[in-house]
Amino acid sequence: MSSTTSTPRRVAVAGASGRMGHMLIEAILARGDCVLAGALDLAGSPAVGQDAAAFLGRSSGVAITADLRAGLQNADVLIDFTRPEGTLAHVALCAELGVQLVIGTTGFSDAQKATIEAAARQVAIVLAPNMSVGVNVTLKLLQMAAQALATGYDIEIIEAHHKHKVDAPSGTALKMGEVIAEAQGTQLADRAVYERYGHTGERKEGSIGFATVRGGDIVGDHTVLFAGTGERVEISHKSSSRAGYAQGSLRAVGFLAGQRNGLFDMFDVLNLR
């Protein structure tokens, strides 16, 4: 956590009863430089009213609530790994209240991203499709590889996630494609191929292909293949738990302690520019 603040950062967690919410709450409670200040969940969730740390068999003194304003009233920053519509509602209230945000939600439309950018003029926000430190180092490696392998190599991105994930390709896979395209002076939208079926013809030169796997409890696997003549380079990242996402999120919380407003990503947090 950043040393720019001597008092613990007060952190609220959205989706507090979900898998990622549990991981975040456990990580926050294990640290001395931040405290759990709020826990949000949907109205009607059986977890509403329960202590946020009940799943750990302990008490945090923070009850899970569906009242956004009540859940954010004591918070410096909200960590949000939910769904786009829910996140946008949180963003609006956080901008009003002056609460910073760490957003790991994926699947935003361009219009929704623009709404977040507008809110960042009022409060500081870290927005990243993957908060893992390892994934973001992988993105930096992909940037370097894409520049060196700009000609003569076909690029394919393969990702795998658990059967409950609702968007595809993953936000991380899309970010990988964006980083590669940008490193080569192009736009992903002009190169991406998301589906192949039937008689597709030969591979279009310069395209970036995506393949999606969904099954079981896979936390998240990503591989980028640079396939050339006589060789191929594969850069992979595999997650075995969500702990890496939680720890990266808390690094982002610390980074925001020194920011008044603005939209940032994990390259900013990790000084990978």
N, C-alpha and C positions, 0 to 999 in steps of 0.2 A: 504494500500500500504506500501511497505517496507520503513523503515526509512534510508536505506543504501544510498539513494540518496536524495539530497536537492532540485534538480531541477525536474520539471515535466517530466515524461517519455513521449516520443513522439511515439504515437501508430498509426499504419496503420491497416485498416480493409479490409479483403478480402470478396468478396460477399456483397459489401456495400449496394446494393439495395434489398437484401433478408430479410426475417423475422428476422433471427439472426443478420444480418448486421445492421439492423435498431436498434435492441435492444442494440447492442454493442455501436453504435455511440451515442445513447441517454445516455447510462451509462457513456461513456467517457466525454461527454460534461457536465455532471452533477457533475463531480469531479474536484478538484483543484490540484490533484497530478499526473494527466496525461493530455495530449492534443492530439487532433486528428491531425495526421500529414500526413495521406494518406488514400485514399479510392479507392479500386480496384473493377472492375467488368469486365465481359466478353465483348469483342468487339461485337458491335451490340446491346448491351443492351440499351434500351431507356433512361436509367439513366445516361449513359456516357456523361460527360460534365456538368451535373447538380451539384449544390452544394450538398454535402453529407448530409446536414441537412435540405434539402428542404422539406422532408416529415414531419418535425416538424414545418414547417412554419417559419424557421429562417435561418440565414446564418452562416456557420462555417468557411468560407474562404477557404475550401478545396473542390476542384472539383473531382468528380468521374472520374477515368481514366481506360482505358484498357491497358495502357503502364506500365508494371510492374516496370521497372527501374525508371520511373518518379514517380510512386506512392510510391516507397520505399526510394527514395533518402534522405528524411528528417526524416526517422523513426528509432527509437531504436529497436522496436519490432513490429512484424506483428501478428495479431490474425486471424486465419484461420478456418472457419467452412464451407468448401465448399465440393468438391468431390475429391477423391484420386488423379486423374490425375492432376487436377488443383493445389492441394496442393503440389504435387511433383515438379511441375514447380516452385512454389513459394519457396520451400525449397532450390532448386538449386541456385536460384538467391540470396536468403537471406544468404546462406553460403558464396557466393562470396562477398557480400557487407558487411558482418558482422552484419546483422540484426537478432536479436533473434526472436524466434517463440513461440507462444502459439497455439497449434493445437488441435482442437476439432472435426476435420473431422473423420468419421468412415468408415469402409469397406475396410481398407488397406489389401493387400495381404502380405504374409511373406516377399516377395522380396521388396515390397514398404516400409515395416517397417525397413528392413535392410538398405535401402537408407537413411531413416531418421536418423537411428543410426549412419551412416557414417557421415552425415552432422553435427551431434551433437559433433563430434570431433573438429569442427571449431567454431560453435556457440552454445549457450545454448538454449535448446528447452524443453518446457513442452508439453508432448503428453499425452492426456487422452481422453477416449471415452465419458466422461461426466465431465464437469467442475463444476457442482453444488457442493457446499459445503455439502449439505444434502445428496446427493448421495454418496459422498466419505466417509462420516461418516457411511452411511448404509453399504458400502463395509467393513468397519472396523468391524461393528457388525456381518456381515456375516462371516468374518474370525473367530471371536470368537465362533459363533454358530456352524460353520462347525467343529471346533476342538472338541467342547463338544458333538456334535451329530454325531460323525463319524461312529457309528455303530447303526443299528436298525432304521434308518430313510431314507426314500426315498426322493430325492431332485428333485423338479420341479421349473422351472423358467418361469414365465408368464409375457410377456411384451405387451404393447399396445401403438401405436403411430398413428399420423394422416395419412390420406390416400395418402399423397404425398411422404412419406418416401420410399426410393428406395432400402434399404438394410434390410435384416432380417436374423437372429434375430438382434436386435439393438446392437450397440457396447457396450452399458451399460450392456445389458443382458449377452453378451459374457464375459465381464469383471467380472461380478458377478460369472459366472461359473468358470472362471480361478482362482479367489480368493478362491472359495470354494475348488476346486480341489487341489490347491497348499497347502491350510491349512491342507488338509488331506493326503499330501505327494504323490499326483498323478498328472496326466496331463489331462486337459479337453479333449484333442483330443482322449484319450483312453476311455472316459466315456460319451461323449455327444451323445444325441439322438435328432435329429432335426425334424424328420418326423415320424408320425404314421398313418397308413392307412391299412384297411383290417384286416386280421387275423394276428395280431402282436405277438401272444403268450403272456405268462406272462412277466411282467416287469423284465428286466434284473437287477439283484442285483448290486448295485453300480453305476448304470447309472445316468446321470444328464439330465433330459428332458427339452426341450424348447417348449413353445407355443407362437405363435405370433398372435396378433390382429392388424388390420389396419382399420381405419375408422374415418371419420369426421375430427375434428380439435384437437384430443387428443394430448397434448404436449408431454407427456411421463409418463407412469405408469409402475412400475416394482414391482413384488411380487415374493419372494422366499419362497417356501413351503417345510418345513421339516416335512414329514408325518411319524409318528411312529405308534406303536400299542397303541391305546387308547388315543392318543393325536396328535396334530400337532402344529407346530410353524410357524407363517407367519411373515416375515419381508418385509415391503413394503415402497416404496417411490413413491409419486405422485407429478408431476409438474403441476401447474396451469398456469404458464407463463414461458417464456424464461429468465425472469429477473435473476433467480438464476444462469443460465449458464453465463450470462454476468458478474455478480458480482464475480463469481468464477474465470472467465477469467482474470479479473482485479487484483485479488489477485495473480494470476500466473504471471502477468506482473510485479508486485511489487517484487515477489520472484526472478525473473530473474535479477533484478537490481544488485544483489550480486553475480551473476554467470558469469564466463568467457566462459565456454563451458560445454557440458555434456547433457545427456538425462534424464529428470525428469518427474514425474507424480504428480497428485494432493495429493498423500500421502506425497510426499516431501514438497509440498507447504504448506500443513496443518499440517505438523509435526505429521503424524499418523503412522510412522514406529514403 
